[in-house]
Structure formats: structure tokens, C-alpha cells
Amino acid sequence: MRVSLIQLAVDPAEPADARRARAAHLVREQHAGDLVVLPELWHIGAFAYESFTRDAETVAGPTARAMAEAACDAGVWLHAGSIAERPEPGGPVFNTSLIFSPAGELVRTYRKIHRFGFDQGEAVLMSAGTEVVTVPLPETTLGLATCYDLRFPELFRALVDAGAQTLVVPAGWPERRREHWTLLARARAVENQSYVLACGTAGTHAGVPQAGHSLVVDPWGAVLAEAGHGEEVLTVDLDMAKVAKTREEFPALKDRVLGR
């Protein structure tokens, strides 16, 4: 399975429509692949708190429409990162990931469960999701998480119990905690014997420098590819049989005692 992670740069001076068009163009360029992944809240910036309610959309809004068309044109599965979603006028806002089929259909959404901010920012401006979400693809089953979720291993255990073999984590992770980003992505891969696709942003969100360094990790914790700080596309061919092989040769998941 060929996967591409688009580490999109977020420039606050760039109009949202221009960024949507640029993201869509980058998705279309990955037409030779199977799965494309974008980062968290790339349409507004993960730390642009004032935009969360002001620029929230529905799952049929301009970002979703642009991504649906791009997925269809490229003929790829697209994890379009996340948007600030307001399902109803005046209602709560969620940090919602969108998954499109190669036909451009919105097949699943995931509302971020763990909100970052310690009683400020996202933690008070957005509502929490409650559903553990997996998405079956022809080659693998995706388990969905978003950014701060990466710090909560119990979510990933639940995803594996639900059949996940590839864990996808779009993020807007800050540079000052970049070492945690790499460490936790590798840890989630090792402990769940799964591929991890961790896709972050480049640039600066509301004055917060982003970590970049998107990475693809295999079920043994080996980093197959890692981006730098700038805008970049990582493309990796994954051997999906490696998940089952790893779990068979080193059956640690079968030895779980707690949490079953």
C-alpha cells in the first residue's frame, strides 16, 4: 500500500480558499498512491483559537467539498486531516477528521476525543468526541486519532481491539515538544504492533512554531520515513503483511492481562 503524508505549511497570511486549493493540488499529485493523509486543522491552524468558532464548517462545507473533489480526481483514499466542525448553527464545535473514498464519498468522520489546552483553548472552545473509529480499506483497517490523542494509549488499544492495523494521527504539534511527538508515535507503533502514520504541519500557527517531522513508523517501531521542518510530502510503500507477521512472531498482544 502506497501512503503519502502531506506536511502542509500553514501561513496565517494565506487566505483559506488559497490554502484549500493548494492542499487539493497536492492531493491530486499523489494519484499514483492508495492513501493520502493531511494534518490537523490545516484550514485554520491548530493554535488559531479565535478561528475555531468563527470559521467552523459543516462536513459538507468548503473544505470537505474541495477534499472530496481532490480524492475523486486522484482516485485515492484521503484522510483529509481535521476541520473545526459545527454541525448546527449556534451548536457545539468539534475537531473532526474526514475520510473520503477514491470516489470522493465521505465515508467516516472522527471527532477528537482528547482536547488539548488544560482548561483553555481547544479544551473549552470545542466539544469532545466519544466514538472510537476505524475505517476498513482494501489493504488495511485504519484506526483514527488526532494530535493530543497520541498521549493516551488506551485509545489506541481500543482501536486495535476494533481491528485497526494502521494508526493515523494528523496533528498540529508544537516544535517545543517535538521529541515527545517522535517518541510517542514510535511507542504507539511498538505497543500495538501497527503501522503509525503521524502527519503534522509546518510553519507557524498563531505564533506557535510547528514541529513538522511527520513520520511513518512500522510495527517494530522503525522509522521508515521522516520529514524535516518545512512543507514536504512523504511517500512510503508499506508491506501490510508485516502487521500480521509481527503479531504472530512476537505475540505480545495475546499476553495482555489488564484492560481486556
C-alpha angles and dihedrals in degrees: 000000000000113000129186125196114200109208094199121199115230114210113182089211092060114093115241093241091053091050091049090052092048093048091048090051091052091050091051090052089063093064092128091063138079105222130025124190130198127192133260120285092346092155092066108008126264093248098040091104095169088062097054096086098022096054101030116138139191122249086260093052131114096282093049092047093050092048094046091054092047093050091049094047092049094040092227139126105253129203094194095197114240139306134200097257125200107180095189132026109266091007131120123296122231134193096237131185119211125211119195129191123227086263090060095252120144099236103171143002130202123202111209110253102196112053119202125225112075094245095330139070114012092001092067102024097053134048122234126250119229106195128095104220132202128175122206114221125181091257103033146349115258123217113205128220135148131222108286088034085075089077093060111075093183090071091055092048088054090050092051090047086054091055104268117159098167120045116206120200119179111188150173093212118177121239093234090068098038094124089059090052093057095039095050094045090054092044093053089051095049098044093046097036089228139122113262121208106192111183119184136172133256126217128038129306114205091330094316113119111225125232098227106182096124109187146192115216127190126221091268092054096255114146106234095183137358131188127219127232101286135070108297143152118227115201120187134169109225126205099219092191087069092076094059091040092053093047091049097046095043104025098187093141089063091058095060113131106171125056097024 
